[in-house]
Amino acid sequence: MTGFVFNTSASVICEPGAVQQLDQLTLNTIGKRVLLVSDKGLMQAGLVEPVISRLEAAGIDVTLFEDVVADPPEAIVLQAAELAKTAHVDGVIGLGGGSSLDVAKLVALLVGGGEQLADIYGVGMAKGKRLPLILIPTTAGTGSEVTPISIITTGEAEKKGVVSPQLLPDVAVLDADLTLGLPAHVTAATGIDAWCMLSKPIRLLQQTIIRFQRFWPRKLCDCSVRTLRRP
């Protein structure tokens, strides 16, 4: 058997309404100064303001970065990282879809470890520490909150990834209630995304069964013939 290493988030909270615990989770995991990474779509959907209000009511200073776009370019990551440095944040919270979570992961790594983004593309290239990190997905399908990968657009259309265990958050908060306020087209698109992710192992299982059905009878026949030929 080929060996492998499986890494995922240290703590996963899965519960409707779990985001109501965010103030205490932030105080315990990060501290009192946070960078909240999200996007304008979530702002318009009214999902970001309640989170900010809850954090501020607990005495937490929130710096908001809301400029994340789909397939975020390097410039977005660097802008968010610079804002985090200027605000002297203790940690990062990512709220949104896969793009916001990927940006939040990289910001925590770049600010906490002092590495340059261009130097950490690839597998295992990121060696530095990261800031405390909480990730809160608002869509289905991405899985960014439990994977050690961030994908960034470089140049016009090329994409590069950073793969490192340091990108895994301290806490992933899965609150199904957050998906209820999304626009219908986002819910539909991310639902299809989740189905596609699920269908991959199903197709692999089907292919394995088909190969087994083709190979195994022939193998049994070969063994039987060799047995009959023995003196």
Helices and strands as residue ranges (DSSP letters): E 12-14, G 18-21, H 22-29, E 33-37, H 40-45, H 49-57, E 61-65, H 74-87, E 91-96, H 98-113, G 117-119, E 122-123, E 133-137, G 144-146, E 149-154, E 158-163, G 165-167, E 171-174, G 176-181, H 184-229
